[in-house]
Every structure is written in structure tokens, then in C-alpha cells.
Amino acid sequence: MSSKVSDRTTMAALNASQSLSPTEQKMLQGLSGDDYKRAHAQLMLQKQSETVNFVTNILKNNTTMSVLANLK
């Protein structure tokens, strides 16, 4: 069951990193041209970086739990 939960959590994180939330879109509304492009790109890079860190932590935790289970 833990695997299914982490799979769903991982997929939700990946989906969230692919688009802007309504709040993020609202923040960018006042920008135009190159300012908008730069802010949008920076925000997407930040979201993707956070997602990579999140998924990495999940994988580390799963590996740790597997090792501990094998020690028993």
C-alpha cells in the first residue's frame, strides 16, 4: 500500500510541476513581453527543481525502508 501512496504522490507532484497554478498565473498577469517570458521561465524552473528534490527524497525514503525491511 505504501508503494501505491508514494506512486500517487509522485505523479501528483510531477503533474503540478508541468503547469502554473491559478495563483501563479495571477502573479504573472501584470507582466508582458520579455518580463513575462523571464518570470514564467524562472517560475517553471523553480517548480521543476522542487519536484526533482521531492521525488528524490521519496526514492531515498523507499530505498531506506527496503534496506531496513531486509535487515529484519
N, CA, C and O atoms as a GROMACS GRO file, in nm:
protein
  288
    1MET      N    1   0.082  -0.119   0.000
    1MET     CA    2   0.000   0.000   0.000
    1MET      C    3   0.087   0.125   0.000
    1MET      O    4   0.053   0.224  -0.065
    2SER      N    5   0.196   0.122   0.071
    2SER     CA    6   0.285   0.238   0.076
    2SER      C    7   0.335   0.275  -0.062
    2SER      O    8   0.350   0.392  -0.094
    3SER      N    9   0.362   0.174  -0.143
    3SER     CA   10   0.410   0.197  -0.278
    3SER      C   11   0.306   0.271  -0.362
    3SER      O   12   0.339   0.361  -0.439
    4LYS      N   13   0.179   0.232  -0.346
    4LYS     CA   14   0.072   0.298  -0.420
    4LYS      C   15   0.057   0.443  -0.378
    4LYS      O   16   0.034   0.530  -0.462
    5VAL      N   17   0.069   0.468  -0.249
    5VAL     CA   18   0.058   0.605  -0.198
    5VAL      C   19   0.171   0.690  -0.253
    5VAL      O   20   0.148   0.802  -0.300
    6SER      N   21   0.294   0.638  -0.248
    6SER     CA   22   0.407   0.716  -0.298
    6SER      C   23   0.400   0.734  -0.449
    6SER      O   24   0.442   0.837  -0.500
    7ASP      N   25   0.346   0.635  -0.521
    7ASP     CA   26   0.329   0.650  -0.666
    7ASP      C   27   0.230   0.761  -0.698
    7ASP      O   28   0.255   0.843  -0.786
    8ARG      N   29   0.119   0.763  -0.626
    8ARG     CA   30   0.019   0.869  -0.648
    8ARG      C   31   0.075   1.005  -0.611
    8ARG      O   32   0.053   1.103  -0.682
    9THR      N   33   0.148   1.012  -0.501
    9THR     CA   34   0.208   1.137  -0.457
    9THR      C   35   0.310   1.186  -0.558
    9THR      O   36   0.315   1.305  -0.591
   10THR      N   37   0.391   1.095  -0.608
   10THR     CA   38   0.492   1.130  -0.708
   10THR      C   39   0.425   1.182  -0.836
   10THR      O   40   0.468   1.284  -0.891
   11MET      N   41   0.322   1.114  -0.882
   11MET     CA   42   0.252   1.158  -1.003
   11MET      C   43   0.186   1.294  -0.984
   11MET      O   44   0.187   1.377  -1.074
   12ALA      N   45   0.128   1.317  -0.866
   12ALA     CA   46   0.066   1.447  -0.839
   12ALA      C   47   0.172   1.557  -0.842
   12ALA      O   48   0.147   1.666  -0.894
   13ALA      N   49   0.288   1.530  -0.786
   13ALA     CA   50   0.397   1.629  -0.787
   13ALA      C   51   0.444   1.656  -0.928
   13ALA      O   52   0.469   1.772  -0.964
   14LEU      N   53   0.457   1.552  -1.008
   14LEU     CA   54   0.501   1.571  -1.147
   14LEU      C   55   0.398   1.650  -1.227
   14LEU      O   56   0.435   1.736  -1.306
   15ASN      N   57   0.271   1.621  -1.206
   15ASN     CA   58   0.167   1.695  -1.278
   15ASN      C   59   0.165   1.842  -1.236
   15ASN      O   60   0.146   1.930  -1.320
   16ALA      N   61   0.185   1.868  -1.108
   16ALA     CA   62   0.183   2.007  -1.059
   16ALA      C   63   0.300   2.087  -1.113
   16ALA      O   64   0.291   2.209  -1.128
   17SER      N   65   0.410   2.020  -1.142
   17SER     CA   66   0.529   2.093  -1.190
   17SER      C   67   0.521   2.128  -1.337
   17SER      O   68   0.607   2.200  -1.388
   18GLN      N   69   0.419   2.078  -1.406
   18GLN     CA   70   0.409   2.100  -1.551
   18GLN      C   71   0.326   2.221  -1.590
   18GLN      O   72   0.324   2.259  -1.707
   19SER      N   73   0.257   2.282  -1.494
   19SER     CA   74   0.173   2.397  -1.528
   19SER      C   75   0.168   2.494  -1.410
   19SER      O   76   0.211   2.462  -1.299
   20LEU      N   77   0.116   2.610  -1.437
   20LEU     CA   78   0.106   2.713  -1.333
   20LEU      C   79  -0.028   2.701  -1.262
   20LEU      O   80  -0.131   2.672  -1.323
   21SER      N   81  -0.027   2.724  -1.132
   21SER     CA   82  -0.150   2.727  -1.055
   21SER      C   83  -0.222   2.859  -1.083
   21SER      O   84  -0.162   2.952  -1.137
   22PRO      N   85  -0.350   2.868  -1.049
   22PRO     CA   86  -0.422   2.995  -1.068
   22PRO      C   87  -0.354   3.113  -0.996
   22PRO      O   88  -0.352   3.224  -1.048
   23THR      N   89  -0.299   3.088  -0.879
   23THR     CA   90  -0.230   3.194  -0.805
   23THR      C   91  -0.106   3.240  -0.879
   23THR      O   92  -0.079   3.359  -0.889
   24GLU      N   93  -0.031   3.145  -0.932
   24GLU     CA   94   0.090   3.179  -1.007
   24GLU      C   95   0.056   3.254  -1.135
   24GLU      O   96   0.125   3.349  -1.173
   25GLN      N   97  -0.051   3.212  -1.201
   25GLN     CA   98  -0.094   3.283  -1.322
   25GLN      C   99  -0.134   3.426  -1.290
   25GLN      O  100  -0.103   3.519  -1.365
   26LYS      N  101  -0.203   3.443  -1.178
   26LYS     CA  102  -0.246   3.577  -1.136
   26LYS      C  103  -0.125   3.666  -1.109
   26LYS      O  104  -0.126   3.785  -1.142
   27MET      N  105  -0.020   3.609  -1.048
   27MET     CA  106   0.101   3.686  -1.019
   27MET      C  107   0.167   3.736  -1.147
   27MET      O  108   0.225   3.845  -1.148
   28LEU      N  109   0.159   3.659  -1.254
   28LEU     CA  110   0.225   3.695  -1.379
   28LEU      C  111   0.141   3.786  -1.468
   28LEU      O  112   0.192   3.837  -1.568
   29GLN      N  113   0.015   3.807  -1.434
   29GLN     CA  114  -0.075   3.884  -1.519
   29GLN      C  115  -0.025   4.026  -1.547
   29GLN      O  116  -0.046   4.078  -1.656
   30GLY      N  117   0.039   4.088  -1.450
   30GLY     CA  118   0.082   4.226  -1.468
   30GLY      C  119   0.205   4.242  -1.556
   30GLY      O  120   0.243   4.355  -1.588
   31LEU      N  121   0.265   4.132  -1.595
   31LEU     CA  122   0.387   4.139  -1.677
   31LEU      C  123   0.355   4.119  -1.824
   31LEU      O  124   0.252   4.061  -1.860
   32SER      N  125   0.443   4.169  -1.908
   32SER     CA  126   0.425   4.148  -2.052
   32SER      C  127   0.562   4.139  -2.119
   32SER      O  128   0.664   4.175  -2.062
   33GLY      N  129   0.560   4.089  -2.241
   33GLY     CA  130   0.682   4.082  -2.320
   33GLY      C  131   0.790   3.996  -2.257
   33GLY      O  132   0.764   3.888  -2.205
   34ASP      N  133   0.913   4.049  -2.263
   34ASP     CA  134   1.028   3.974  -2.211
   34ASP      C  135   1.020   3.953  -2.060
   34ASP      O  136   1.066   3.850  -2.010
   35ASP      N  137   0.963   4.049  -1.988
   35ASP     CA  138   0.949   4.032  -1.842
   35ASP      C  139   0.862   3.911  -1.811
   35ASP      O  140   0.894   3.832  -1.721
   36TYR      N  141   0.753   3.896  -1.885
   36TYR     CA  142   0.665   3.781  -1.864
   36TYR      C  143   0.738   3.651  -1.897
   36TYR      O  144   0.731   3.555  -1.821
   37LYS      N  145   0.807   3.648  -2.010
   37LYS     CA  146   0.879   3.527  -2.051
   37LYS      C  147   0.983   3.486  -1.948
   37LYS      O  148   0.994   3.368  -1.914
   38ARG      N  149   1.059   3.584  -1.898
   38ARG     CA  150   1.163   3.553  -1.798
   38ARG      C  151   1.101   3.504  -1.667
   38ARG      O  152   1.146   3.404  -1.611
   39ALA      N  153   0.997   3.573  -1.620
   39ALA     CA  154   0.934   3.533  -1.494
   39ALA      C  155   0.869   3.395  -1.507
   39ALA      O  156   0.878   3.313  -1.415
   40HIS      N  157   0.805   3.370  -1.619
   40HIS     CA  158   0.741   3.240  -1.642
   40HIS      C  159   0.846   3.129  -1.645
   40HIS      O  160   0.829   3.025  -1.581
   41ALA      N  161   0.954   3.151  -1.718
   41ALA     CA  162   1.061   3.051  -1.727
   41ALA      C  163   1.124   3.025  -1.590
   41ALA      O  164   1.149   2.910  -1.554
   42GLN      N  165   1.148   3.130  -1.514
   42GLN     CA  166   1.208   3.116  -1.382
   42GLN      C  167   1.115   3.038  -1.288
   42GLN      O  168   1.160   2.951  -1.213
   43LEU      N  169   0.988   3.070  -1.294
   43LEU     CA  170   0.890   3.000  -1.210
   43LEU      C  171   0.881   2.852  -1.246
   43LEU      O  172   0.874   2.767  -1.157
   44MET      N  173   0.880   2.822  -1.375
   44MET     CA  174   0.873   2.682  -1.417
   44MET      C  175   1.000   2.606  -1.377
   44MET      O  176   0.991   2.490  -1.335
   45LEU      N  177   1.116   2.669  -1.390
   45LEU     CA  178   1.240   2.604  -1.347
   45LEU      C  179   1.239   2.577  -1.197
   45LEU      O  180   1.282   2.471  -1.152
   46GLN      N  181   1.188   2.672  -1.119
   46GLN     CA  182   1.180   2.655  -0.974
   46GLN      C  183   1.087   2.538  -0.939
   46GLN      O  184   1.121   2.455  -0.855
   47LYS      N  185   0.971   2.532  -1.005
   47LYS     CA  186   0.876   2.424  -0.979
   47LYS      C  187   0.937   2.288  -1.014
   47LYS      O  188   0.922   2.191  -0.940
   48GLN      N  189   1.006   2.282  -1.127
   48GLN     CA  190   1.067   2.156  -1.168
   48GLN      C  191   1.179   2.115  -1.073
   48GLN      O  192   1.194   1.996  -1.042
   49SER      N  193   1.256   2.211  -1.026
   49SER     CA  194   1.363   2.182  -0.931
   49SER      C  195   1.306   2.128  -0.800
   49SER      O  196   1.358   2.032  -0.744
   50GLU      N  197   1.200   2.191  -0.751
   50GLU     CA  198   1.136   2.145  -0.628
   50GLU      C  199   1.079   2.005  -0.646
   50GLU      O  200   1.085   1.923  -0.554
   51THR      N  201   1.023   1.977  -0.762
   51THR     CA  202   0.967   1.845  -0.789
   51THR      C  203   1.076   1.739  -0.792
   51THR      O  204   1.058   1.630  -0.737
   52VAL      N  205   1.188   1.770  -0.855
   52VAL     CA  206   1.300   1.675  -0.858
   52VAL      C  207   1.348   1.645  -0.717
   52VAL      O  208   1.372   1.530  -0.683
   53ASN      N  209   1.360   1.748  -0.634
   53ASN     CA  210   1.402   1.727  -0.495
   53ASN      C  211   1.300   1.641  -0.419
   53ASN      O  212   1.338   1.553  -0.343
   54PHE      N  213   1.173   1.667  -0.440
   54PHE     CA  214   1.066   1.592  -0.374
   54PHE      C  215   1.070   1.445  -0.413
   54PHE      O  216   1.066   1.357  -0.327
   55VAL      N  217   1.079   1.418  -0.543
   55VAL     CA  218   1.082   1.280  -0.591
   55VAL      C  219   1.209   1.209  -0.544
   55VAL      O  220   1.205   1.091  -0.509
   56THR      N  221   1.321   1.279  -0.543
   56THR     CA  222   1.446   1.222  -0.495
   56THR      C  223   1.433   1.179  -0.349
   56THR      O  224   1.478   1.071  -0.312
   57ASN      N  225   1.371   1.263  -0.268
   57ASN     CA  226   1.351   1.228  -0.127
   57ASN      C  227   1.260   1.107  -0.112
   57ASN      O  228   1.284   1.021  -0.027
   58ILE      N  229   1.156   1.098  -0.193
   58ILE     CA  230   1.067   0.981  -0.188
   58ILE      C  231   1.146   0.855  -0.222
   58ILE      O  232   1.133   0.753  -0.154
   59LEU      N  233   1.226   0.862  -0.327
   59LEU     CA  234   1.305   0.744  -0.367
   59LEU      C  235   1.405   0.705  -0.259
   59LEU      O  236   1.424   0.586  -0.232
   60LYS      N  237   1.469   0.804  -0.197
   60LYS     CA  238   1.563   0.774  -0.088
   60LYS      C  239   1.491   0.707   0.028
   60LYS      O  240   1.541   0.610   0.084
   61ASN      N  241   1.374   0.760   0.063
   61ASN     CA  242   1.298   0.702   0.174
   61ASN      C  243   1.254   0.559   0.143
   61ASN      O  244   1.261   0.472   0.229
   62ASN      N  245   1.210   0.535   0.019
   62ASN     CA  246   1.170   0.400  -0.020
   62ASN      C  247   1.288   0.304  -0.014
   62ASN      O  248   1.273   0.190   0.031
   63THR      N  249   1.403   0.349  -0.059
   63THR     CA  250   1.523   0.265  -0.054
   63THR      C  251   1.562   0.235   0.090
   63THR      O  252   1.595   0.121   0.123
   64THR      N  253   1.558   0.336   0.174
   64THR     CA  254   1.591   0.318   0.316
   64THR      C  255   1.496   0.218   0.381
   64THR      O  256   1.539   0.131   0.456
   65MET      N  257   1.367   0.231   0.352
   65MET     CA  258   1.270   0.140   0.412
   65MET      C  259   1.291  -0.004   0.362
   65MET      O  260   1.274  -0.099   0.438
   66SER      N  261   1.329  -0.019   0.237
   66SER     CA  262   1.356  -0.153   0.183
   66SER      C  263   1.477  -0.215   0.251
   66SER      O  264   1.476  -0.333   0.285
   67VAL      N  265   1.581  -0.136   0.271
   67VAL     CA  266   1.702  -0.186   0.338
   67VAL      C  267   1.669  -0.226   0.481
   67VAL      O  268   1.711  -0.333   0.527
   68LEU      N  269   1.594  -0.142   0.552
   68LEU     CA  270   1.557  -0.175   0.690
   68LEU      C  271   1.471  -0.300   0.696
   68LEU      O  272   1.488  -0.382   0.787
   69ALA      N  273   1.381  -0.317   0.601
   69ALA     CA  274   1.297  -0.437   0.599
   69ALA      C  275   1.381  -0.562   0.575
   69ALA      O  276   1.352  -0.668   0.630
   70ASN      N  277   1.485  -0.549   0.494
   70ASN     CA  278   1.573  -0.664   0.467
   70ASN      C  279   1.661  -0.699   0.586
   70ASN      O  280   1.707  -0.812   0.597
   71LEU      N  281   1.685  -0.604   0.675
   71LEU     CA  282   1.768  -0.629   0.793
   71LEU      C  283   1.693  -0.709   0.900
   71LEU      O  284   1.756  -0.773   0.984
   72LYS      N  285   1.562  -0.706   0.896
   72LYS     CA  286   1.482  -0.773   1.000
   72LYS      C  287   1.490  -0.922   0.990
   72LYS      O  288   1.428  -0.992   1.071
   0.00000   0.00000   0.00000
